[in-house]
Amino acid sequence: DGSGRVLAVNDEYVRCFGAAAREAAGLRIEHLLPQDLVESGGPAELLARASGGERCPARLAHTVAPGGRPFAFDLRAARVGAGGRLLLTLTDVSERELLAGHLGELPGLAELVLQTMTSALLVVDGAGLITFANAAAERILRAEGLPGRRLGDWFPATPWEKVPVARAISEGARFRGAETVITLADGSLVPIGLSCAPLDVAGGRRLGA
């Protein structure tokens, strides 16, 4: 509500933070979230700005689970309906941030190569969302701001699970020069050669492709 007290939470909140929904009602939002997440994301301030009608950009907040695993959340806030009610959404983007971190560790020369190569290079997470795209990818897919978009949008005529990239994620399959077709936003078809491979980290956990 307008005072920052929680009216309701969904099942995903219960799953992520291990608190019963009935225990959340009436408490202030900063008392319901891990302290490190509150300090890094400032959800109370985000809600206050949304309450005033301000459109706020998303914020990234971090926390560490009891077992030591780091988590990252995308925080957004907006007014909903009448009565001063507010909606705060926290989207788990931990895998996306981990992928971005691995890319950030690339030496400067490798980054230069990625951005100047004529072939499109994309990294997608386990859900098929683009986490990294070089300049050639934006040119070939004829779209800007690719991170966060679904790669499946360029394959509307093919079930996502049959797209080679999806198979690389689900099966660990590798493809080299597979011939397929992408559909651009204006409906035009572009034949491409597609090579892809699963992206794994230490321990064998698959993050994407």
Protein Blocks (a to p, Z undefined) as FASTA:
>chain_A
ZZopafbdcfklmmmnopafklmgopafklmpcfklmmmnommlmmmmmmnopacddddd
ddddfkopacddddddddehehhiacdddddfklmmmmmmmmmmpcfklmmmmmmpmbdc
ddddfkopafbdcfklmmmnopghkbopafklmmmmbcfklgmklmmmmnopacehiacd
dddfkopacdddddddddddehhiafbZZ
